[in-house]
Amino acid sequence: MGTGAHKKNGMVTMDAAEMLPMKPNESPEVQDTTGHSGIHLKRSLGLFNGVAIISGIIIGSGIFVSPKGVLLETGSIGLALVVWTLSGFLCLLGAHCFAELGTCITKSGAQYAYLQEAFGPLSAFLYMWIFLLITAPTANAIIALTFAEYIVYPFFPDCQSPEVAIRLLAAGAIALLTFVNCASVNVATKVQNVFTVIKILALCTVIFTGLVQLIRGETKHFDNAFEGSNTNPGSIALAFYSGLFSYSGWYSLNFLTEELKNPYRNLPWAIWISLPLVTVIYVLANVAYFTILTPAEILGSDAVAVSFAMKMFGMMAWVMPVFVACSTFGSLNGCIMSVSRLFFVGAREGQLPEALALISLNTYTPIPSLMFECTMSLFYLGVQDIFMLINICSFVEALVAGVSVAALLYLRYSKPNLKRPIKVNLAAPTIFLIISVFLVVIPIVLTPQDTLYAVIVIITGIPVYWIFILWKKKPKVIRRLNQKFTILVQRAIMGVPGEEYKLD
């Protein structure tokens, strides 16, 4: 292997300088700022990439499809617009808190890293356990299926699209984007940038059309805008669930902290640019919908944007399903890119098989983690009834976001001297935590069965943690199989164990 080769925990490693000779004028991307050589994920994401990733993941199918969910629970146009605005504000509060967490805990992995730092490895593992089993693959499968449904819609405008074709297209999208992310972070970010621009253009088309109608005096739907408002706390909570579902992914860039250039600057700025931008776009898009469509038409539509296009664009109405397909394709790419880093960091911390912590020397990407995520997502494409899983995902997301912000408050107390380039006012995490408790408790009362399933999945992670993490004296045959599998994967991808990219 050469003089610099050796084995560590069953995996072949080398000195980075021996494996990757530097070319003239090449930046030392295999060295961290502490002066230690090693192989890391490349810091290749700039501010624009960060904005594109956050905006691109948030703007998925939700704003095109789900406005009727908010309207159904609020009962009025005025209250629906208030919920859309407050949902964006709430996510901005949470993202503001995550800006502090992401710049004082610079590991990739987002909530996993923050929970581990504040509450220990068990809490981090339980988060990763339910994220691995349900949240991530379910989200990817739902987005891929939505993409497939809208890409085939123009070919079957008057009948039901073939189920087999939809699932095959969804599987193809997951496989294709996994390949792109395995091949190159730069290519994956370019895909993200392009599709983010496309989906924003699509929403700008909707907004511009609605504003033209408003200028022409089409304001009758806004007369008595708050008439019929439903102020029941349970209904308001469910309305926020529909709104927040369309904003989900606001924390996505925190999964990629180790790949951000100058994260102390670019992480918070990407958050502060993306969330207000998305909130303004969402509110204006809803105003446009309400300008053209009556509340009854919105409540009777399975895809509000398509109904909007059919009413306004005539023969060109087919462009909206294509726009929705492009939007979901970009969201799927962003999810695949960000979620794989959670599995990579979990493996690097010793809480998942160590093969998932390998980085390809050819591409500087965590290929095993990406392939693992792809496999889990493809498995969930076979699930017929996923609506219960969606409810579980929403509950878990609200729970984890609240606990993560609680970690910020706890770290302020337990580690007051921790370096904090950004230090938010305590009012932000306090308000976010109170609202998160409300959003967690209400579903327990309204849909106890779904939340019970989520709790059961979390609890099953405890014996798994004890057997696979705490139990150190495993039989030799198990340890040898693990080492052989790791070396096999390592040779297949020409990979080495990834190290944390630390900042001064």
BAMARLO-570071 format. One line per 5 residues: number of its first residue (from 0); for each residue x, y, z of C-alpha. Coordinates in Angstrom, 2 decimals, padded with zeros to 5 digits. Example, Ala and Ser with C-alpha at 12.3 -4.5 7.8 and 13.67 -1.06 7.14 Angstrom:
<rs>
0 = 012.30:-004.50:007.80 ~ 013.67:-001.06:007.14
</rs>
This chain:
<rs>
0 = 000.00:000.00:000.00 ~ 002.93:002.33:000.49 ~ 004.69:003.64:003.55 ~ 001.78:005.79:004.67 ~ -000.84:003.02:004.65
5 = -002.13:001.40:007.80 ~ -005.27:-000.08:009.29 ~ -007.51:001.61:011.81 ~ -010.56:-000.16:013.22 ~ -010.48:-002.55:010.29
10 = -010.45:000.19:007.66 ~ -007.55:001.02:005.40 ~ -006.36:004.61:005.83 ~ -003.50:006.64:004.40 ~ -001.88:009.94:004.95
15 = -003.85:012.39:002.86 ~ -000.72:013.95:001.38 ~ 000.44:010.56:000.03 ~ -002.92:009.65:-001.49 ~ -003.69:013.03:-003.01
20 = -000.55:014.77:-004.26 ~ -001.17:018.48:-004.61 ~ -001.07:020.08:-008.02 ~ 000.59:023.47:-008.49 ~ -001.62:026.35:-007.28
25 = -004.20:023.85:-005.97 ~ -005.90:024.82:-002.73 ~ -005.23:022.40:000.17 ~ -008.78:021.08:000.42 ~ -007.66:017.94:002.25
30 = -006.35:019.91:005.21 ~ -008.37:021.50:007.97 ~ -007.61:024.73:009.73 ~ -006.15:022.92:012.75 ~ -003.17:021.85:010.67
35 = -003.94:018.12:010.72 ~ -004.07:016.26:007.41 ~ -007.15:014.20:006.65 ~ -009.96:013.60:004.22 ~ -013.00:015.80:004.59
40 = -016.10:016.76:002.70 ~ -015.12:019.68:000.45 ~ -016.03:023.21:001.48 ~ -017.52:024.00:-001.93 ~ -020.86:025.67:-001.06
45 = -021.07:029.44:-001.20 ~ -023.79:031.85:-000.08 ~ -025.82:031.54:-003.28 ~ -025.65:027.73:-003.02 ~ -026.86:027.97:000.57
50 = -029.81:030.17:-000.37 ~ -030.63:027.84:-003.28 ~ -030.51:024.75:-001.04 ~ -032.80:026.19:001.66 ~ -035.23:027.80:-000.78
55 = -035.10:024.83:-003.14 ~ -035.95:022.31:-000.43 ~ -038.68:024.44:001.15 ~ -040.40:025.25:-002.15 ~ -041.60:021.80:-003.11
60 = -045.08:020.63:-003.93 ~ -046.64:022.19:-000.82 ~ -047.32:025.71:-002.08 ~ -048.66:024.34:-005.37 ~ -050.89:021.68:-003.81
65 = -051.73:022.26:-000.15 ~ -053.16:025.81:000.31 ~ -056.57:024.21:000.63 ~ -055.44:022.49:003.85 ~ -054.87:025.83:005.55
70 = -058.14:027.26:004.18 ~ -060.09:024.16:005.24 ~ -059.01:024.51:008.88 ~ -059.13:028.32:009.16 ~ -062.45:028.78:007.35
75 = -061.61:032.19:005.87 ~ -059.25:033.80:003.40 ~ -058.04:036.41:005.89 ~ -057.15:033.93:008.63 ~ -055.54:031.62:006.06
80 = -053.19:034.43:004.98 ~ -052.39:035.15:008.63 ~ -051.47:031.48:009.17 ~ -049.23:031.47:006.07 ~ -047.45:034.60:007.30
85 = -047.06:033.38:010.90 ~ -045.84:029.96:009.69 ~ -043.04:031.71:007.82 ~ -042.27:033.88:010.85 ~ -042.17:030.81:013.12
90 = -039.76:029.03:010.77 ~ -037.61:032.18:010.63 ~ -037.49:032.18:014.45 ~ -036.43:028.53:014.43 ~ -033.88:029.11:011.67
95 = -032.52:032.11:013.60 ~ -031.93:029.79:016.57 ~ -030.34:027.20:014.28 ~ -027.96:029.91:013.01 ~ -026.54:030.12:016.53
100 = -026.44:026.35:016.92 ~ -024.85:025.85:013.49 ~ -022.07:028.38:014.10 ~ -021.16:027.20:017.61 ~ -021.46:023.48:016.75
105 = -019.93:023.33:013.27 ~ -020.44:019.61:012.65 ~ -022.73:018.59:009.80 ~ -025.85:016.71:010.84 ~ -028.01:019.58:012.17
110 = -030.28:018.38:015.01 ~ -028.25:015.19:015.47 ~ -025.12:017.20:016.31 ~ -026.97:019.66:018.56 ~ -028.79:016.99:020.56
115 = -025.57:015.05:021.04 ~ -023.73:018.13:022.27 ~ -026.49:019.15:024.69 ~ -028.15:015.95:025.89 ~ -025.72:013.15:025.04
120 = -025.42:010.34:022.49 ~ -028.67:008.51:023.35 ~ -030.89:011.49:022.46 ~ -028.96:011.99:019.21 ~ -029.30:008.31:018.33
125 = -033.06:008.28:018.98 ~ -033.47:011.25:016.67 ~ -031.42:009.54:013.98 ~ -033.30:006.28:014.55 ~ -036.74:007.68:013.76
130 = -035.28:009.89:011.02 ~ -033.67:006.84:009.42 ~ -036.73:004.59:009.74 ~ -039.53:007.01:008.88 ~ -038.90:010.72:008.36
135 = -036.20:010.82:005.67 ~ -037.25:007.92:003.41 ~ -040.94:008.81:003.70 ~ -040.27:012.43:002.75 ~ -038.13:011.39:-000.22
140 = -040.74:008.88:-001.39 ~ -043.59:011.42:-001.13 ~ -041.65:014.06:-003.06 ~ -040.63:011.54:-005.74 ~ -044.20:010.28:-006.15
145 = -045.48:013.86:-006.43 ~ -042.84:014.56:-009.09 ~ -043.90:011.47:-011.05 ~ -047.62:012.28:-010.81 ~ -047.14:015.74:-012.26
150 = -044.64:014.75:-014.94 ~ -047.16:012.27:-016.40 ~ -050.21:014.50:-015.86 ~ -050.06:016.20:-019.30 ~ -050.18:012.75:-020.95
155 = -053.30:011.66:-019.01 ~ -055.30:014.89:-018.51 ~ -058.71:013.22:-018.55 ~ -058.06:009.95:-016.72 ~ -056.16:008.42:-013.84
160 = -052.41:008.11:-014.45 ~ -051.05:004.52:-014.40 ~ -049.88:003.64:-010.89 ~ -046.99:001.48:-012.14 ~ -045.68:004.27:-014.36
165 = -045.78:006.76:-011.48 ~ -043.85:004.48:-009.12 ~ -041.26:003.58:-011.77 ~ -040.71:007.26:-012.58 ~ -040.40:008.05:-008.87
170 = -037.81:005.30:-008.46 ~ -035.93:006.57:-011.51 ~ -035.84:010.12:-010.09 ~ -034.45:008.91:-006.75 ~ -031.83:006.75:-008.48
175 = -030.80:009.50:-010.93 ~ -030.39:012.17:-008.26 ~ -028.52:009.76:-006.00 ~ -026.09:009.13:-008.87 ~ -025.67:012.89:-009.41
180 = -024.96:013.46:-005.72 ~ -022.50:010.55:-005.65 ~ -020.68:011.89:-008.70 ~ -020.13:015.50:-007.66 ~ -021.23:018.01:-005.04
185 = -020.69:020.78:-007.60 ~ -023.00:019.14:-010.15 ~ -025.62:018.46:-007.46 ~ -025.54:022.10:-006.35 ~ -025.84:023.28:-009.97
190 = -028.92:021.06:-010.35 ~ -030.26:022.63:-007.15 ~ -029.54:026.15:-008.38 ~ -031.25:025.59:-011.76 ~ -034.41:024.01:-010.36
195 = -034.66:026.59:-007.58 ~ -034.68:029.34:-010.22 ~ -037.32:027.42:-012.24 ~ -039.67:026.98:-009.29 ~ -039.31:030.62:-008.23
200 = -040.11:031.64:-011.82 ~ -043.18:029.40:-011.69 ~ -044.40:031.07:-008.51 ~ -043.58:034.51:-009.93 ~ -045.80:033.60:-012.91
205 = -048.65:032.80:-010.52 ~ -048.02:035.97:-008.49 ~ -047.76:038.23:-011.55 ~ -051.01:036.83:-012.98 ~ -052.80:037.40:-009.67
210 = -051.44:040.93:-009.29 ~ -052.61:041.82:-012.81 ~ -056.10:040.67:-011.85 ~ -055.96:042.70:-008.63 ~ -054.95:045.80:-010.57
215 = -057.94:045.18:-012.82 ~ -060.16:045.34:-009.75 ~ -060.71:041.61:-009.05 ~ -060.94:042.03:-005.28 ~ -064.38:040.59:-004.56
220 = -062.99:037.44:-002.92 ~ -061.31:039.61:-000.27 ~ -064.52:041.31:000.82 ~ -065.19:040.34:004.46 ~ -061.96:038.32:004.35
225 = -062.27:037.10:007.96 ~ -065.92:036.07:007.75 ~ -066.41:032.47:008.85 ~ -063.03:032.21:010.60 ~ -062.61:029.08:012.73
230 = -060.87:030.02:015.99 ~ -060.94:026.55:017.57 ~ -057.39:025.89:018.94 ~ -057.33:022.39:017.47 ~ -058.27:023.66:014.01
235 = -055.70:026.47:014.24 ~ -053.01:023.91:015.14 ~ -053.95:021.72:012.17 ~ -053.90:024.80:009.92 ~ -050.37:025.54:011.10
240 = -049.44:021.91:010.40 ~ -050.53:022.38:006.79 ~ -048.68:025.68:006.55 ~ -045.53:024.43:008.24 ~ -045.53:021.36:005.99
245 = -045.00:023.70:003.03 ~ -042.12:025.39:004.89 ~ -040.47:022.13:006.00 ~ -036.77:021.97:005.26 ~ -035.91:025.40:006.71
250 = -033.11:023.76:008.73 ~ -031.69:021.81:005.75 ~ -028.48:023.81:005.30 ~ -027.41:022.91:008.85 ~ -026.95:019.33:007.61
255 = -024.19:020.65:005.32 ~ -022.26:022.95:007.68 ~ -018.93:021.23:007.02 ~ -019.29:021.86:003.28 ~ -020.03:025.59:003.56
260 = -017.36:028.12:002.76 ~ -017.03:030.51:005.70 ~ -020.01:029.01:007.60 ~ -019.85:031.70:010.30 ~ -020.95:034.19:007.65
265 = -022.73:032.15:004.98 ~ -024.94:029.99:007.21 ~ -026.78:032.83:008.97 ~ -026.97:034.99:005.84 ~ -028.38:032.11:003.79
270 = -031.05:031.64:006.47 ~ -031.85:035.36:006.77 ~ -032.19:035.70:002.98 ~ -034.08:032.46:002.29 ~ -036.83:032.48:004.92
275 = -038.13:036.04:004.34 ~ -037.89:035.46:000.57 ~ -039.91:032.23:000.74 ~ -042.45:033.75:003.14 ~ -043.10:036.72:000.84
280 = -043.40:034.41:-002.19 ~ -045.79:032.08:-000.34 ~ -048.08:034.85:000.91 ~ -048.19:036.55:-002.50 ~ -048.86:033.20:-004.22
285 = -051.82:032.61:-001.89 ~ -053.11:036.11:-002.59 ~ -052.93:035.26:-006.31 ~ -054.81:031.98:-005.77 ~ -057.54:033.75:-003.78
290 = -057.80:036.47:-006.44 ~ -058.58:033.97:-009.21 ~ -060.24:031.05:-007.41 ~ -063.18:031.09:-005.03 ~ -062.78:029.40:-001.64
295 = -065.07:026.61:-002.89 ~ -062.86:026.05:-005.95 ~ -059.76:025.88:-003.77 ~ -061.35:023.43:-001.35 ~ -062.51:021.26:-004.25
300 = -059.09:021.11:-005.90 ~ -056.43:018.44:-005.37 ~ -053.78:020.76:-006.85 ~ -054.58:024.44:-006.47 ~ -051.87:025.62:-008.88
305 = -053.20:023.35:-011.64 ~ -056.76:024.63:-011.11 ~ -055.37:028.16:-011.22 ~ -053.56:027.46:-014.52 ~ -056.59:025.79:-016.11
310 = -058.68:028.88:-015.35 ~ -056.12:031.47:-016.46 ~ -053.80:029.90:-019.07 ~ -056.23:027.94:-021.24 ~ -054.32:025.76:-023.74
315 = -051.07:026.53:-021.92 ~ -052.36:025.13:-018.62 ~ -050.08:022.10:-019.07 ~ -047.07:024.24:-018.09 ~ -048.13:024.31:-014.43
320 = -047.90:020.52:-013.86 ~ -044.46:020.70:-015.50 ~ -043.49:023.54:-013.14 ~ -044.70:021.49:-010.15 ~ -042.69:018.50:-011.39
325 = -039.57:020.68:-011.69 ~ -040.20:022.07:-008.21 ~ -040.46:018.65:-006.60 ~ -037.43:017.39:-008.56 ~ -035.34:020.20:-007.09
330 = -036.69:019.52:-003.59 ~ -035.85:015.83:-003.92 ~ -032.29:016.69:-004.96 ~ -031.85:018.96:-001.94 ~ -033.27:016.37:000.45
335 = -031.00:013.63:-000.88 ~ -027.99:015.92:-000.59 ~ -028.68:017.07:002.97 ~ -030.09:013.92:004.60 ~ -027.17:011.74:003.52
340 = -024.89:013.92:005.66 ~ -026.85:012.94:008.77 ~ -026.14:009.27:008.14 ~ -022.49:010.12:007.37 ~ -022.06:012.02:010.65
345 = -023.91:009.32:012.62 ~ -021.53:006.67:011.27 ~ -018.53:008.88:011.96 ~ -019.72:009.16:015.58 ~ -019.94:005.36:015.82
350 = -023.75:005.13:015.89 ~ -024.20:003.60:012.42 ~ -022.10:001.06:010.50 ~ -018.67:002.59:009.90 ~ -018.93:001.94:006.15
355 = -021.39:004.87:006.00 ~ -018.61:007.23:007.19 ~ -016.50:006.65:004.07 ~ -015.72:009.41:001.57 ~ -014.77:008.62:-002.01
360 = -011.33:009.91:-002.93 ~ -012.50:010.42:-006.51 ~ -015.55:012.57:-005.79 ~ -015.23:013.74:-002.15 ~ -018.81:012.60:-001.57
365 = -020.21:010.18:001.07 ~ -021.25:007.55:-001.50 ~ -022.22:004.79:001.00 ~ -024.52:007.15:002.93 ~ -026.13:008.30:-000.31
370 = -026.67:004.71:-001.45 ~ -028.15:003.77:001.92 ~ -030.57:006.69:001.76 ~ -031.51:005.73:-001.80 ~ -032.26:002.13:-000.77
375 = -034.50:003.20:002.13 ~ -036.37:005.69:-000.07 ~ -036.97:003.09:-002.79 ~ -038.34:000.70:-000.16 ~ -040.94:003.27:000.93
380 = -042.16:003.66:-002.65 ~ -043.81:000.28:-002.15 ~ -045.92:001.47:000.80 ~ -049.53:001.99:-000.31 ~ -050.97:004.00:002.59
385 = -048.50:006.71:003.59 ~ -050.87:009.29:005.04 ~ -050.34:008.01:008.58 ~ -046.59:008.27:008.01 ~ -047.04:011.89:006.92
390 = -048.80:012.65:010.22 ~ -046.04:010.90:012.14 ~ -043.40:012.88:010.22 ~ -045.13:016.19:011.03 ~ -045.36:015.29:014.72
395 = -041.72:014.18:014.89 ~ -040.50:017.28:013.04 ~ -042.28:019.59:015.49 ~ -040.99:017.55:018.44 ~ -037.36:017.50:017.27
400 = -037.33:021.18:016.31 ~ -038.62:022.07:019.79 ~ -036.09:019.83:021.56 ~ -033.26:021.23:019.40 ~ -034.15:024.80:020.37
405 = -034.37:023.62:023.99 ~ -030.78:022.41:023.47 ~ -029.79:025.99:022.64 ~ -031.23:027.20:025.95 ~ -029.57:024.34:027.84
410 = -026.17:025.00:026.24 ~ -026.42:028.67:027.22 ~ -026.64:027.43:030.83 ~ -024.33:024.40:030.78 ~ -021.61:025.77:028.45
415 = -021.62:029.55:028.80 ~ -018.06:029.83:027.43 ~ -018.81:027.97:024.17 ~ -017.73:030.09:021.20 ~ -020.85:031.69:019.74
420 = -020.18:033.83:016.65 ~ -023.94:034.47:016.59 ~ -025.88:034.87:019.83 ~ -029.63:035.28:019.45 ~ -031.85:037.09:021.91
425 = -033.38:034.55:024.31 ~ -036.85:035.74:023.34 ~ -036.54:033.92:019.98 ~ -035.91:030.38:021.34 ~ -038.42:030.93:024.16
430 = -041.26:031.89:021.79 ~ -040.36:029.09:019.38 ~ -040.28:026.53:022.19 ~ -043.70:027.59:023.54 ~ -045.28:027.32:020.07
435 = -043.56:023.94:019.48 ~ -045.06:022.58:022.70 ~ -048.50:023.68:021.48 ~ -047.94:022.01:018.09 ~ -046.81:018.77:019.75
440 = -049.53:018.56:022.40 ~ -052.51:019.30:020.11 ~ -051.91:016.28:017.79 ~ -051.59:014.02:020.83 ~ -055.13:015.05:021.75
445 = -056.58:015.06:018.21 ~ -054.75:012.09:016.63 ~ -053.46:009.97:019.54 ~ -053.03:006.82:017.43 ~ -050.54:008.38:015.02
450 = -048.51:010.01:017.77 ~ -048.52:006.73:019.71 ~ -046.87:005.02:016.73 ~ -044.20:007.73:016.69 ~ -043.52:007.24:020.40
455 = -043.30:003.46:019.90 ~ -040.74:003.86:017.12 ~ -038.67:006.18:019.35 ~ -038.82:003.73:022.26 ~ -037.69:000.80:020.09
460 = -034.48:002.73:019.50 ~ -033.44:002.28:023.15 ~ -032.77:-001.51:023.00 ~ -031.18:-001.04:019.56 ~ -028.85:001.56:021.08
465 = -027.95:-000.78:023.92 ~ -027.24:-003.78:021.65 ~ -025.39:-002.08:018.81 ~ -023.75:000.91:020.52 ~ -023.24:000.25:024.24
470 = -022.50:-003.48:023.96 ~ -018.77:-003.37:023.22 ~ -017.88:-007.05:023.72 ~ -019.68:-008.43:020.70 ~ -018.73:-011.89:019.38
475 = -015.66:-011.86:017.13 ~ -017.63:-013.20:014.18 ~ -019.86:-010.07:014.20 ~ -016.87:-007.74:014.42 ~ -015.09:-009.56:011.60
480 = -018.14:-009.42:009.35 ~ -018.43:-005.70:010.00 ~ -014.76:-005.15:009.17 ~ -014.94:-007.25:006.00 ~ -018.03:-005.40:004.82
485 = -016.40:-002.03:005.53 ~ -013.23:-002.94:003.63 ~ -015.32:-004.30:000.73 ~ -017.21:-001.00:000.48 ~ -013.98:000.94:000.89
490 = -012.37:-000.84:-002.04 ~ -015.48:-000.55:-004.19 ~ -015.61:003.26:-003.93 ~ -011.90:003.88:-003.22 ~ -012.93:005.49:000.03
495 = -011.40:006.50:003.33 ~ -012.96:007.40:006.69 ~ -014.13:011.00:006.69 ~ -012.93:013.32:009.43 ~ -014.65:016.30:010.99
500 = -013.70:019.61:009.42 ~ -012.99:021.78:012.45 ~ -012.81:025.55:012.50 ~ -010.68:027.76:014.70
</rs>
